[in-house]
Amino acid sequence: MTLRLIISYFLMITGSAFAIVTVLGLLRFPDVYTRIHAGAVVLTISAVLVTMGTAIYVWDLFLSAKIVLIGIFFLFSNPMATHAIARASYKRQIALPEEYEIDAYSDYLGRDA
Amino acid sequence: MLQKFSAFIFLLIVWFIFAGKITVDVLIIGSAASLLVTLFFSDMLFREVHRKLPWYHYLRKLALLLLFIPVFFYEAITAALKVSKHVFEKNPSFNPGIVKVKTELTDITGLSLLANLITLTPGTLTLDYDRSEKAYYIHWIDVETVEEAELKKKIIARFERWVGVIFR
């Protein structure tokens, strides 16, 4: 009983800490693509941890299943959205990287590196 | 037929989960909605199996899929910790670059799953997939020389083996 609450609180607090780290990363990283990195990896893990913690906290079959379903959806949708944003901002030249030493993608698009 | 039937069952289970209770009226409305969706969009959820495999192959795939879940969570949490370490540096500075990585997968589900996994591993972000050359274009957060990029491609090859066995 109390062990369940402790596990759920631990998961939720870890998730919130990762969310705060995401915000710090979005503010501190140098250019657009590195900021997208922070949003992609850490935010996904934080959301999944918070949903898992909530699912353990309520401990009801249908409610927990619903919350786990939301977590799985987040796990798939966040990397896809991140990928779409990064690809669009490169292809439409919204935010081009300045000094990359290795840039295979600009060769593929037929641009001068 | 099997495709439509499995799509119907899947949608009905999701409907029951979101309804939160199993009663007759939920069953009636849920089966009506699931039937409507199944009639129009069933080819989007599951695809037809073209090759016939012996039954134990599917059992092996299911076992590997279940085994893959803890591996995936371990990798994702270590990735989050590595990026968090970058956040607390005094001067966050990187050498980003975009690398081309070839892959041998052909299955569409496997390809999109591998792209998601690459995005969730530390310091990598899938930008695009070239269908004619079968190669991903990956934005790497910290790549200094070409040799180092070759070394880091091995991290992706490990995931590719998992996905290649499960979705083949």
Interface residues (C-beta under 8 A of the other chain):
Chain A: F18 V21 L24 G25 R28 F29 P30 D31 Y33 T34 I36 H37 A38 A40 V41 V42 T44 I45 S46 V48 F62 L63 A65 K66 L69 F76 P79 M80 T82 H83 A86 R87 Y90 P97 Y100 E101 I102 D103 A104 Y105 S106 Y108
Chain B: V14 F16 I17 F18 G20 K21 A76 I77 A79 A80 V83 S84 H86 V87 F88 P92 S93 F94 N95 P96 G97 I98 V99 K100 S112 A115 N116 T119 L120 T121 P122 G123 L125 T126 L127 D128 D130 Y137 H139 W140 I141 V143 E144 V146 A149
